[in-house]
């Protein structure tokens, strides 16, 4: 009887994982940001990570990231050339309070200029400078303005399909959803379910879990299986 119950739980987890990865997209792509291995895309994902770190409102954060991109500030070099006042106005239009909008506008500008100065605006150069060593990549990322360990987790959650050496990465929201859905308590637990440590499937699973927590979609996800 115990074996039967265990088999049922295993099958349930498999169905749940299939459901979560069915869209074939990570968190950022589900909200409209492409995640590709080019300087502009990687910088946009890093900006999204900074914005998500500053607010619990994922809708505001993603809308702001898309607005920055659509304004033409879609690379570190272009954002670095923009004015603080213009960036702050854009963020206020997306619902940020005056003080938060100004602080973020300054922080994002500092981030863009530093990335240009140190790595020619290209996070791929940062990766090369780190010699593809995850610990060193994290060090170089957290040395950038406005980037702390939580921002790095949010960025690498998206980038791990492109930077496989950092995998597995799961941020606190993804792990919270995994616990609530009975899928484990660590990134390594999710690797076992995804079937491979370095894969798009793992990135999609982690991103979908984070989205489930952000949007509080637990009932919908459970009902689907």
C-alpha positions as CSV (number, residue, x, y, z in Angstrom):
1,X,0.0,0.0,0.0
2,X,2.9,2.3,0.9
3,X,4.5,1.6,-2.5
4,X,1.3,2.3,-4.3
5,X,1.0,5.7,-2.5
6,X,4.6,6.5,-3.3
7,X,4.1,5.7,-7.0
8,X,1.0,7.9,-7.1
9,X,3.0,10.8,-5.6
10,X,5.8,10.3,-8.2
11,X,3.3,10.3,-11.0
12,X,1.6,13.4,-9.6
13,X,4.9,15.3,-9.5
14,X,5.7,14.2,-13.1
15,X,2.3,15.5,-14.3
16,X,2.9,18.7,-12.4
17,X,6.3,19.3,-13.9
18,X,4.9,18.7,-17.4
19,X,2.2,21.2,-16.7
20,X,4.7,23.8,-15.4
21,X,7.1,23.5,-18.3
22,X,4.4,23.2,-21.0
23,X,4.6,26.8,-22.1
24,X,8.3,26.4,-23.0
25,X,9.2,29.8,-21.5
26,X,11.0,31.2,-18.5
27,X,9.8,34.0,-16.3
28,X,11.0,36.9,-18.3
29,X,9.8,35.6,-21.7
30,X,6.4,34.9,-20.3
31,X,6.2,38.7,-19.7
32,X,7.5,39.7,-23.0
33,X,11.3,40.0,-22.6
34,X,13.4,37.7,-24.9
35,X,16.2,35.8,-23.2
36,X,18.9,35.4,-25.8
37,X,22.7,35.4,-25.6
38,X,23.3,38.9,-27.0
39,X,24.3,42.1,-25.1
40,X,21.0,43.9,-25.4
41,X,18.8,40.9,-24.2
42,X,21.1,40.1,-21.3
43,X,21.2,43.7,-20.1
44,X,17.4,43.9,-20.3
45,X,17.1,40.8,-18.1
46,X,19.5,42.3,-15.6
47,X,17.5,45.5,-15.5
48,X,14.4,43.3,-14.9
49,X,16.2,41.6,-12.0
50,X,17.0,44.9,-10.5
51,X,13.4,46.1,-10.8
52,X,12.0,42.9,-9.4
53,X,14.4,43.1,-6.4
54,X,13.0,46.6,-5.6
55,X,9.3,45.7,-5.5
56,X,7.0,42.8,-4.7
57,X,4.8,44.0,-7.6
58,X,6.0,41.9,-10.5
59,X,3.6,43.5,-12.9
60,X,5.1,46.9,-12.2
61,X,8.6,45.6,-12.5
62,X,8.0,43.8,-15.8
63,X,6.1,46.7,-17.3
64,X,8.9,49.0,-16.4
65,X,11.5,46.7,-18.0
66,X,9.5,46.6,-21.2
67,X,9.0,50.4,-21.1
68,X,12.8,50.9,-20.8
69,X,13.3,48.6,-23.8
70,X,10.6,50.2,-25.9
71,X,11.9,53.7,-25.1
72,X,15.0,52.6,-27.0
73,X,17.2,52.1,-23.8
74,X,17.6,48.4,-24.8
75,X,21.3,48.2,-24.2
76,X,23.8,49.4,-21.5
77,X,25.3,51.9,-23.9
78,X,21.9,53.5,-24.8
79,X,20.7,53.6,-21.3
80,X,24.0,55.1,-20.1
81,X,23.4,58.0,-22.6
82,X,19.9,58.7,-21.3
83,X,19.1,61.4,-18.7
84,X,18.2,60.6,-15.1
85,X,15.1,62.8,-15.2
86,X,13.8,61.0,-18.3
87,X,14.4,57.6,-16.7
88,X,12.7,58.8,-13.5
89,X,9.7,60.1,-15.4
90,X,9.3,56.8,-17.2
91,X,9.3,54.9,-13.9
92,X,6.8,57.3,-12.3
93,X,4.5,56.7,-15.2
94,X,4.7,52.9,-14.4
95,X,3.6,53.5,-10.8
96,X,6.8,54.0,-8.9
97,X,6.7,56.6,-6.1
98,X,8.8,59.7,-6.7
99,X,11.7,58.8,-4.4
100,X,11.8,55.2,-5.6
101,X,11.7,56.3,-9.2
102,X,14.6,58.7,-8.8
103,X,16.7,56.2,-6.8
104,X,16.1,53.5,-9.4
105,X,16.8,55.9,-12.3
106,X,20.1,56.8,-10.7
107,X,20.9,53.2,-9.9
108,X,20.1,51.9,-13.4
109,X,22.2,54.7,-15.0
110,X,25.2,53.8,-12.7
111,X,24.8,50.2,-13.6
112,X,24.7,50.9,-17.4
113,X,27.7,53.2,-17.3
114,X,29.8,50.8,-15.1
115,X,28.9,47.9,-17.4
116,X,30.1,49.9,-20.4
117,X,33.3,51.0,-18.7
118,X,34.2,47.6,-17.4
119,X,32.8,45.2,-20.0
120,X,32.0,47.4,-23.0
121,X,28.3,47.0,-22.1
122,X,28.4,43.3,-22.7
123,X,27.6,40.8,-20.0
124,X,29.1,38.1,-22.1
125,X,32.5,39.8,-21.6
126,X,31.9,39.6,-17.9
127,X,31.4,35.9,-18.3
128,X,34.6,35.5,-20.2
129,X,36.5,37.6,-17.7
130,X,35.3,35.2,-15.0
131,X,36.6,32.3,-17.1
132,X,33.1,30.7,-16.9
133,X,33.5,30.1,-13.2
134,X,30.1,30.6,-11.4
135,X,31.6,31.9,-8.2
136,X,33.6,34.5,-10.1
137,X,30.7,35.4,-12.3
138,X,28.7,36.1,-9.2
139,X,31.5,38.3,-7.8
140,X,31.7,40.3,-10.9
141,X,28.0,40.8,-11.1
142,X,27.6,41.9,-7.5
143,X,30.5,44.4,-8.1
144,X,28.1,46.3,-10.4
145,X,26.0,49.1,-9.0
146,X,22.4,48.2,-8.0
147,X,23.3,44.5,-8.1
148,X,23.2,42.3,-4.9
149,X,23.0,38.6,-4.4
150,X,19.2,38.6,-4.9
151,X,19.5,40.4,-8.1
152,X,22.1,37.9,-9.3
153,X,19.7,35.0,-8.4
154,X,16.9,36.6,-10.4
155,X,19.2,37.3,-13.4
156,X,20.8,33.8,-13.4
157,X,17.4,32.2,-13.0
158,X,16.7,33.4,-16.5
159,X,20.3,33.2,-17.9
160,X,21.1,29.6,-16.7
161,X,19.9,28.1,-20.0
162,X,22.4,30.3,-21.8
163,X,25.1,30.2,-19.1
164,X,24.9,26.5,-18.2
165,X,27.8,26.5,-15.8
166,X,25.8,28.5,-13.2
167,X,22.9,25.9,-13.1
168,X,21.0,25.0,-11.1
169,X,19.6,28.4,-9.9
170,X,16.3,28.9,-8.2
171,X,15.3,32.1,-6.5
172,X,13.3,32.3,-3.3
173,X,9.9,32.6,-5.1
174,X,10.6,29.5,-7.2
175,X,11.6,27.6,-4.1
176,X,8.5,28.8,-2.2
177,X,6.3,27.5,-5.0
178,X,8.2,24.2,-5.1
179,X,7.7,23.7,-1.4
180,X,4.0,24.5,-1.6
181,X,3.4,22.2,-4.6
182,X,5.4,19.3,-3.0
183,X,8.2,19.4,-5.6
184,X,11.1,19.8,-3.2
185,X,13.0,22.4,-1.2
186,X,16.1,23.1,-3.2
187,X,17.4,23.7,-6.7
188,X,18.9,20.2,-6.8
189,X,15.5,18.8,-6.1
190,X,14.2,20.6,-9.2
191,X,17.1,19.2,-11.2
192,X,15.9,15.7,-10.4
193,X,12.5,16.6,-11.7
194,X,13.6,18.4,-14.8
195,X,15.9,15.5,-15.7
196,X,19.0,17.5,-16.4
197,X,21.0,20.1,-14.6
198,X,22.0,22.1,-17.6
199,X,18.9,22.5,-19.7
200,X,16.2,24.9,-20.9
201,X,13.7,22.5,-19.3
202,X,15.2,23.4,-15.8
203,X,15.1,27.1,-16.6
204,X,11.5,26.8,-17.7
205,X,10.5,24.9,-14.6
206,X,12.1,27.4,-12.3
207,X,10.6,30.3,-14.2
208,X,7.2,28.8,-14.2
209,X,7.4,28.1,-10.4
210,X,8.4,31.7,-9.8
211,X,5.5,32.9,-11.9
212,X,3.1,30.6,-10.0
213,X,4.1,32.3,-6.8
214,X,4.1,35.8,-8.1
215,X,0.6,35.4,-9.6
216,X,-0.6,33.2,-6.8
217,X,-1.8,30.6,-9.3
218,X,-1.5,27.6,-7.0
219,X,-5.2,26.6,-7.2
220,X,-5.1,26.8,-11.0
221,X,-1.9,24.7,-11.3
222,X,-3.2,22.0,-8.9
223,X,-6.5,21.9,-10.6
224,X,-4.8,21.2,-14.0
225,X,-3.4,17.9,-12.8
